[in-house]
Structure formats: C-alpha cells, structure tokens
Amino acid sequence: MDWERTPADTVVVESEEITLRDVVQAAADGVDTPEGLMEVFGLDEGTAGTEHFQSILDVFLPAIARMRSGGCGGG
C-alpha cells in the first residue's frame, strides 16, 4: 500500500478502529517502533493490521524528522 497517498482516515487496525491518522500521530508523539505502537494502542502481537506498522513508520518517520528540523522543503 502507498501509505503516503492513503487517506488519513483509512482504518489500519479494524478490530480497534485505529486509523492511519492515529498511527502517524503516535509517531509524531515519539513512538518509533511497531512494538511501541502496539504498546500505545494496547494491541497483542499478531493483531490484524499491526503488520502494516513498520511500513507506515518507514514512510512517516523521515517526514516527521524533516518537519522537526525545518527542512520540509516549503517555499
């Protein structure tokens, strides 16, 4: 899935109604591992949808880091 182009309200973990927005917000709040996300959301390993956490972090952690450094490339 192309997480960069996926709408923020897309449900990632259906059983808990966790959206892409929720995952990205947790990453912005400092959670930087799939295990950390599972802990924050109170999920067990193997919960359907958690297999996407790493690929979501791979897309959004660099973007979050660029925004924090002021290097987001804006005009």
Number of C-alpha atoms within 10 A of each C-alpha: 8 8 16 11 7 10 11 15 12 15 17 22 20 13 11 14 12 17 17 21 15 18 25 22 14 16 20 16 10 13 19 18 15 20 16 16 22 18 13 12 15 10 17 11 12 9 13 14 14 19 14 15 21 15 13 20 21 13 14 20 18 11 16 19 13 13 13 11 9 10 10 12 7 6 3
